[in-house]
Amino acid sequence: MEDWKTIANIPNLLTVLRVLALPFFIFALFQKEWEYQIFAFVLFALASLTDLVDGYLARKWNQQTEFGKFLDPLADKFLVIGCFVTFLFIHEPIEVWMVVLIIGRDMLITFLRYIAVRSGKSLRTTMMGKVKTAFQMGAILMILVVFMLISGKRRAMINETYAMGKLAGYSTFEVASQHANEFYTLVKTTENLSFKDFFDSIASFVPYFGMLFTTFITVISGLRYIVTNYQLLTFANFKRIFYDRANS
């Protein structure tokens, strides 16, 4: 059992701060003012930076702890899932099934880790895990940048457009594709397209397609984990770790 003196170090403090930053980040996203969107972007960027720094410092200063090993991946999940769930409530183009698949993938990996520990084996990781993380962080940063560059009024108009499209029987994909076509037409027919008009237009479809592709990569990553660690999911392995041990 680790004591507080062992746990209370700078790497663990950075990890804890990453968790504590989440409610402030969510609060800022729900605000319409431009200043709050900048604050949310900066806060997320700093939180992401601590994810790199805390592990590096823990290894460099030989301050790796069981508490840190437990909390660090958990803090990452809280931050990423917290972002996507918040986007679901404030941005109409983000769909429930996307967030469900992203959360489901994390739950799957957590389950596989548990089975691996019970089996006395190590969970085999894949490069797709790193690719998934890069795409998820990229999607979050992209959406945050969009929120910074458009007004609250424009964001409300985009949400209304998608809501009306769904009521008319169109899918979110069809509405986003229509916005993409309108953007293409705008760029093609306008000689001096202003910065504001450019970002107001791409804000109507880029977050959706960014999330769509990120969800696809996330699902592929989860399937890759299953294929790589299929031995953990065999009937013989489940019988050994749950039935045989219970009756031994």
C-alpha positions as CSV (number, residue, x, y, z in Angstrom):
1,M,0.0,0.0,0.0
2,E,1.5,3.3,-1.1
3,D,1.6,6.1,1.4
4,W,0.7,9.8,0.7
5,K,4.4,10.8,0.6
6,T,4.9,8.4,-2.3
7,I,1.8,9.4,-4.1
8,A,2.1,13.2,-3.6
9,N,4.5,14.0,-6.4
10,I,4.4,16.4,-9.4
11,P,3.6,13.8,-12.1
12,N,0.6,12.5,-10.1
13,L,-0.4,16.1,-9.3
14,L,-0.5,16.9,-13.1
15,T,-2.7,13.8,-13.6
16,V,-5.1,14.9,-10.9
17,L,-5.3,18.4,-12.4
18,R,-6.2,16.9,-15.7
19,V,-9.3,15.2,-14.1
20,L,-10.2,18.4,-12.1
21,A,-10.0,20.5,-15.3
22,L,-12.9,18.6,-16.9
23,P,-15.9,20.3,-15.2
24,F,-14.4,23.8,-16.0
25,F,-13.9,22.7,-19.6
26,I,-17.4,21.4,-19.9
27,F,-18.8,24.6,-18.4
28,A,-16.9,26.8,-20.9
29,L,-18.2,24.8,-23.8
30,F,-21.8,25.4,-22.8
31,Q,-21.2,29.1,-23.0
32,K,-21.9,31.0,-26.2
33,E,-19.3,33.8,-25.7
34,W,-16.1,33.6,-27.8
35,E,-13.9,34.1,-24.7
36,Y,-15.2,30.9,-23.2
37,Q,-14.5,28.9,-26.4
38,I,-10.9,30.2,-26.3
39,F,-10.7,29.2,-22.6
40,A,-12.0,25.7,-23.4
41,F,-9.4,25.3,-26.2
42,V,-6.5,26.4,-24.1
43,L,-7.6,24.3,-21.2
44,F,-7.9,21.2,-23.3
45,A,-4.5,21.9,-24.9
46,L,-2.9,22.2,-21.5
47,A,-4.6,19.1,-20.2
48,S,-3.4,17.2,-23.3
49,L,0.1,18.5,-22.7
50,T,0.1,17.2,-19.1
51,D,-0.7,13.8,-20.4
52,L,2.7,13.8,-22.2
53,V,4.6,15.6,-19.4
54,D,3.4,13.5,-16.4
55,G,4.6,10.2,-17.8
56,Y,7.9,11.7,-18.9
57,L,8.6,13.3,-15.5
58,A,7.6,10.1,-13.6
59,R,10.1,8.1,-15.6
60,K,12.8,10.7,-15.4
61,W,12.5,11.3,-11.7
62,N,11.8,7.7,-10.9
63,Q,8.4,8.6,-9.4
64,Q,6.3,6.0,-11.0
65,T,3.5,4.8,-8.6
66,E,0.7,2.3,-8.8
67,F,-1.7,5.3,-8.1
68,G,-0.3,7.1,-11.2
69,K,-0.5,4.0,-13.4
70,F,-4.1,3.5,-12.4
71,L,-5.2,7.2,-12.7
72,D,-3.3,8.3,-15.8
73,P,-5.3,6.2,-18.4
74,L,-8.5,6.8,-16.4
75,A,-7.9,10.6,-16.6
76,D,-7.4,10.3,-20.4
77,K,-10.7,8.5,-20.7
78,F,-12.5,11.0,-18.6
79,L,-11.1,13.9,-20.7
80,V,-11.8,12.4,-24.1
81,I,-15.2,10.9,-23.3
82,G,-16.2,14.1,-21.4
83,C,-15.5,16.1,-24.5
84,F,-17.5,13.9,-26.9
85,V,-20.5,13.6,-24.6
86,T,-20.5,17.4,-24.2
87,F,-20.3,17.9,-28.0
88,L,-23.3,15.6,-28.2
89,F,-25.4,18.0,-26.2
90,I,-24.2,21.3,-27.7
91,H,-23.6,20.4,-31.4
92,E,-26.4,18.9,-33.4
93,P,-24.2,17.3,-36.1
94,I,-22.6,15.0,-33.5
95,E,-24.7,11.8,-33.3
96,V,-25.4,9.5,-30.4
97,W,-24.2,6.4,-32.1
98,M,-20.8,8.0,-32.7
99,V,-20.3,8.7,-29.0
100,V,-21.7,5.3,-28.0
101,L,-19.2,3.5,-30.2
102,I,-16.3,5.5,-28.9
103,I,-17.3,4.8,-25.3
104,G,-18.1,1.2,-26.1
105,R,-14.6,0.7,-27.5
106,D,-13.0,2.0,-24.3
107,M,-15.3,-0.3,-22.2
108,L,-14.2,-3.2,-24.4
109,I,-10.5,-2.5,-23.9
110,T,-11.1,-2.2,-20.1
111,F,-12.8,-5.6,-20.2
112,L,-9.9,-7.1,-22.1
113,R,-7.4,-5.7,-19.6
114,Y,-9.4,-7.2,-16.8
115,I,-9.5,-10.6,-18.5
116,A,-5.8,-10.4,-19.2
117,V,-5.0,-9.7,-15.6
118,R,-7.3,-12.6,-14.5
119,S,-5.5,-14.8,-17.0
120,G,-2.0,-13.8,-15.9
121,K,-1.2,-12.4,-19.3
122,S,-0.4,-9.0,-20.8
123,L,-2.8,-7.3,-23.1
124,R,-1.2,-7.0,-26.6
125,T,-1.4,-3.5,-27.9
126,T,-1.4,-2.4,-31.5
127,M,-0.4,0.7,-33.5
128,M,-4.1,1.3,-34.2
129,G,-4.4,2.3,-30.6
130,K,-2.1,5.2,-31.1
131,V,-3.7,6.1,-34.4
132,K,-7.1,6.1,-32.7
133,T,-5.8,8.4,-29.9
134,A,-4.3,10.8,-32.5
135,F,-7.6,11.0,-34.5
136,Q,-9.7,11.5,-31.3
137,M,-7.5,14.3,-30.0
138,G,-7.4,15.8,-33.5
139,A,-11.2,15.7,-33.8
140,I,-11.6,17.4,-30.5
141,L,-9.1,20.1,-31.3
142,M,-10.7,20.6,-34.7
143,I,-14.2,21.1,-33.2
144,L,-12.8,23.4,-30.5
145,V,-11.1,25.5,-33.2
146,V,-14.4,25.7,-35.1
147,F,-16.2,26.9,-32.0
148,M,-13.5,29.6,-31.5
149,L,-13.8,30.8,-35.1
150,I,-17.6,31.1,-35.4
151,S,-20.1,33.1,-33.3
152,G,-22.6,31.6,-30.9
153,K,-25.3,32.8,-33.2
154,R,-23.8,30.9,-36.2
155,R,-23.4,27.8,-34.1
156,A,-27.1,28.0,-33.2
157,M,-28.0,28.4,-36.9
158,I,-26.0,25.3,-37.7
159,N,-27.8,23.3,-35.0
160,E,-31.1,24.6,-36.3
161,T,-30.3,23.6,-39.8
162,Y,-29.5,20.0,-38.8
163,A,-32.5,19.8,-36.5
164,M,-34.8,20.9,-39.3
165,G,-33.2,18.6,-41.8
166,K,-33.8,15.6,-39.5
167,L,-37.5,16.7,-39.0
168,A,-37.8,16.7,-42.8
169,G,-36.6,13.1,-43.0
170,Y,-33.0,13.7,-44.0
171,S,-30.1,11.9,-42.3
172,T,-27.3,13.8,-40.6
173,F,-25.0,12.5,-43.3
174,E,-27.2,14.0,-46.0
175,V,-27.5,17.3,-44.3
176,A,-23.7,17.5,-43.8
177,S,-23.1,16.5,-47.5
178,Q,-25.5,19.3,-48.6
179,H,-23.5,21.8,-46.6
180,A,-20.3,20.5,-48.1
181,N,-21.7,20.9,-51.6
182,E,-22.8,24.5,-50.7
183,F,-19.3,25.2,-49.5
184,Y,-17.8,23.9,-52.8
185,T,-20.2,26.0,-54.8
186,L,-19.4,29.1,-52.6
187,V,-15.6,28.7,-53.1
188,K,-16.1,28.1,-56.8
189,T,-18.3,31.1,-57.5
190,T,-16.9,33.7,-55.0
191,E,-13.7,35.5,-56.0
192,N,-12.9,37.2,-52.8
193,L,-14.2,34.9,-50.1
194,S,-13.8,36.4,-46.7
195,F,-12.2,34.6,-43.7
196,K,-15.5,34.8,-41.8
197,D,-17.6,33.3,-44.7
198,F,-15.0,30.6,-45.2
199,F,-15.1,29.3,-41.6
200,D,-18.8,29.9,-41.2
201,S,-19.3,27.6,-44.2
202,I,-16.9,24.8,-43.2
203,A,-18.1,24.8,-39.6
204,S,-21.4,23.4,-41.0
205,F,-20.0,20.1,-42.1
206,V,-16.3,19.6,-41.1
207,P,-17.1,18.6,-37.4
208,Y,-19.5,16.0,-38.6
209,F,-17.2,14.3,-41.1
210,G,-14.3,14.6,-38.7
211,M,-16.3,12.8,-36.0
212,L,-17.5,10.2,-38.6
213,F,-14.0,9.3,-39.6
214,T,-12.8,9.3,-36.0
215,T,-15.6,6.9,-35.0
216,F,-14.6,4.6,-37.9
217,I,-11.0,4.6,-36.8
218,T,-12.0,4.0,-33.2
219,V,-14.2,1.0,-34.2
220,I,-11.3,-0.5,-36.4
221,S,-9.0,0.0,-33.4
222,G,-11.4,-2.0,-31.2
223,L,-11.7,-4.8,-33.7
224,R,-8.0,-4.9,-34.0
225,Y,-7.6,-5.4,-30.3
226,I,-10.1,-8.3,-30.4
227,V,-8.2,-10.0,-33.2
228,T,-4.8,-9.5,-31.6
229,N,-6.0,-10.8,-28.2
230,Y,-8.6,-13.4,-29.4
231,Q,-7.1,-16.0,-27.1
232,L,-8.4,-14.1,-24.1
233,L,-11.9,-14.4,-25.3
234,T,-12.0,-18.1,-25.9
235,F,-14.5,-20.3,-24.0
236,A,-11.6,-22.3,-22.6
237,N,-10.0,-19.2,-21.1
238,F,-13.3,-18.0,-19.6
239,K,-13.9,-21.4,-18.1
240,R,-10.4,-21.5,-16.6
241,I,-10.5,-18.0,-15.0
242,F,-14.1,-18.0,-13.8
243,Y,-15.3,-21.6,-13.3
244,D,-12.2,-23.6,-12.6
245,R,-10.8,-21.1,-10.2
246,A,-14.1,-20.7,-8.4
247,N,-14.2,-24.5,-7.8
248,S,-10.5,-25.0,-7.0
